Amino acid sequence: MISRSYTNLLDLASGNFPTMGRDRDRRRMPRVMTLPGSICEMDDDQAHSVSSENPSSLAGDRMIVVANLLPLKAKRRPDNKGWSFNWNEDSLLLRLRDGLPEDMEVIYVGSLCVDIDPIEQDDVSSYLLEKFRCVPAFLPPNIVEKYYEGFCKRHLWPLFHYMLPFSPDHGGRFDRSMWEAYVSANKLFSQKVVEVLNPEDDFVWIHDYHLMVLPTFLRRRFNRLRMGFFLHSPFPSSEIYRTLPVREEILKALLCADIVGFHTFDYARHFLSCCSRMLGLEYQSKRGYIGLEYYGRTVGIKIMPVGIHMGHIENMKRLAAKESKLKELKQQFEGKTVLLGFDDLDIFKGINLKLLAMEHMLGQHPKWQGQAVLVQIANPTRGKGVDLKEIQAEILESCKRINKQFGQPGYEPIVYIDKPISSSERMAYYSIAECVVVTAVRDGMNLTPYEYIACRQGMSGSEADSDVDGLKKSMLVVSEFIGCSPSLSGAIRINPWNVEATAEAMNEAISMAEPEKQLRHEKHYRYVSTHDVGYWARSFLQDMERTCIDHFRKRCYGIGLGFGFRVVALDPNFRKLSIDDIESAYIKSKSRAIFLDYDGTMMPQNSIIKSPSAEVISILNRICADQNNAVFIVSGRGRDSLDKWFSPCRKLGLAAEHGYFLRWSQDQEWETCSQNSDFGWMHLAEPVMQSYTDSTDGSSIEKKESAIVWQYRDADPGFGFSQAKEMLDHLESVLANEPVAVKSGQFIVEVKPQGVSKGLVAEKIFTSLVERGKLADFVLCIGDDRSDEDMFEIIGDALSRNILSYDTKVFACTVGQKPSKAKYYLDDTSEVRFMLESLAEATITPFTSDEEAEDSA
């Protein structure tokens, strides 16, 4: 079950890793593999089909939760023989089980917070799987240091919190060896997942930035695996993220998941912007759901802030009520107004900004001197570095200065606690605090305000309600840069960098009238109590299942190497065009219609030389030589270019400017396919486009005989798209009474006469063939872009309109493996030329004159 080890770590980290093998045995996998080679059979009831839309399809499925750390606490036994383990009750991953169906088994995969001797690892693995349903991943010491303290903490974590590595002392330069360790660690996690994975029944839910490339490893093994990823940290703006040397590798890895979750729309918006600017992907919103189209798969974007576990908070409140700590605190701060700060001690929590704001408030509002107290609890640092030492020194200096300036006998305005406190002690501090202040300059979510709100609803089973008069109230001053801020509409939001404004917000919070405090608390409590961690997990699971349903209706297969790997999802009827099949149908047919797009079909899009090669001219001449063939180049290019390029092909038909101009052969005149020959509207459209061109660097105007196009391929993607959207509305307003169509395409806005499309060209040619008594019994249509989809659609409708017979052999083919109305595909232009060469060789050509032979050469 475990994938083979990679032989070259450098190739792995650069993205050139080999394809993992697939199990040929399609038998149902055992529920759990405890250790490699040791299988433990468990209850294996028949699960519902994974493609069912019935919500009950979740019954019997399993959820495999993957994170850097397991939700366990571990300590060495007193006799130093073995380990003792118990659940970490504060772990978010442990609590998400409450949102999953009762009969859904949850298995955790992650590392432990302690080092286990290699000799003990097998025994610990077996014990944890049996007792806790946990699968530990034991990372080698040489990997874990560079993976966690290296790439995670020195690169990703600072960058995601908007800290650029301007110098080695601030964030650290990019280190390729740390990236290699990060990739290797993610590979080891994937092996542990595979050990217990049943890909047909299980969901996999990956958590946080430590495992951002894990989806690629799992997707390479299992194309249809139901897999989600949730990022618990901020996702930075594209201007910040683009500085990461492995930016595209991580984005592509995340897009191997079925759904990617974020706490706020801002984080999701930044991710979507990165996908747009770096991968050229655009998102769509449909019925309230956001999705990214990625090679035929829709990758869902989930926006849902995590919540707290109300039951755990209630238990901690009851425990706090029984302990003496609450009583001690009430005595200690009797008659005082307590503001509370509860933060991890790191450089982004803005603790010193909070102290400065308190200092400013006491100076500007002397009434609070001797009355207001800021209790700041700092959790011990989880990282290390020079920055933390500097921050800690700065905090201690501020505390000393403020207490010296405003302190009185029996009164200190700042109470600083820099030691660990228990959950019940935290509840006791919440209960005596009039206001909680959060001044983080950047934070993923921060659940402190939620816990405070829940605690202030009342201390169950004790005489200590949140206030002596029975009012349930809580006041919050929160930074606008934390994930929970958007959901707390009753909080006073602040920019923590503005110390004066923060000080005024703190004064306003503790000076507010009691009824208003109560109303704000009630509003917050309704949200916090209903949007708990169970609600978050349940919502994520439902969206994951909804997103995956469509994938199971499609044919999926993987392509690409390294982190360029992706799963292409196509309609079951969409398949590669068989040369043998089309050649056989070509030979048997008597009347053929062949439609060929030019750019991207006969000629590569990125080719500098746009004119057709001698090989292409020769192929077209041989096919056109058969009098049973009607062959057309259908292009968006102007007729002058097409006429010049294809002048050697005398019997070739040309449709220029998407079909506005049509010519059956070189010895016939051009005809127009539109009733409208008045182009006065161009004088209205061109000035509008010119104004947007002048203000959009990288954009240009292409003026054709029948149409005018504004393109912004070389402009900033975001600004160009915004300008295109605005221009579309502007042109539709200006040209409302003109017989034109205004359409947007890939990096273009086009104005052209109404009723002009490649599809109408195909329809006109089919109709003409019927009128000539030559109903087509063979149709070949090849194109590569959106305009060619009109031809594919018309061909499908032609059968029901009797301009094609039901026994007509139709080969609608797109270039490239992508969603299309065509039923066939060829990979690239070289395959198109090879297929046409096969048809040319199968063509029965009459004797040609010397002049025609010379032209074809």
MOPE-V657437 format. One record per helix or strand. SS is the DSSP state (A for helix, B for strand). FROM is the first residue (numbers start at 1). TO is the last residue. If there is no record, write none. Layout:
SS/FROM/TO ; SS/FROM/TO
//
This chain:
A/9/14 ; B/32/35 ; B/38/40 ; A/55/58 ; B/62/69 ; B/72/76 ; B/83/87 ; A/92/99 ; B/105/111 ; A/121/132 ; B/134/136 ; A/141/160 ; B/167/167 ; B/170/171 ; A/176/196 ; B/202/207 ; A/209/211 ; A/214/221 ; B/226/230 ; A/238/241 ; A/247/254 ; B/259/262 ; A/265/279 ; B/283/286 ; B/289/294 ; B/297/303 ; A/310/322 ; A/325/332 ; B/337/344 ; A/351/364 ; A/366/368 ; B/372/379 ; A/386/406 ; B/408/408 ; B/411/411 ; B/414/417 ; A/423/432 ; B/435/438 ; B/443/443 ; A/448/456 ; B/475/479 ; B/482/482 ; A/485/487 ; B/492/494 ; A/499/511 ; A/514/530 ; A/533/551 ; B/554/559 ; A/562/564 ; B/566/571 ; B/575/576 ; A/579/588 ; B/592/596 ; B/599/599 ; B/603/603 ; A/614/624 ; B/629/634 ; A/639/645 ; B/653/656 ; A/657/659 ; B/661/663 ; B/671/672 ; A/682/695 ; B/700/703 ; B/707/711 ; A/717/734 ; B/740/745 ; B/748/753 ; A/758/771 ; B/778/783 ; A/786/801 ; B/809/815 ; B/824/826 ; A/829/842 ; A/850/856
//
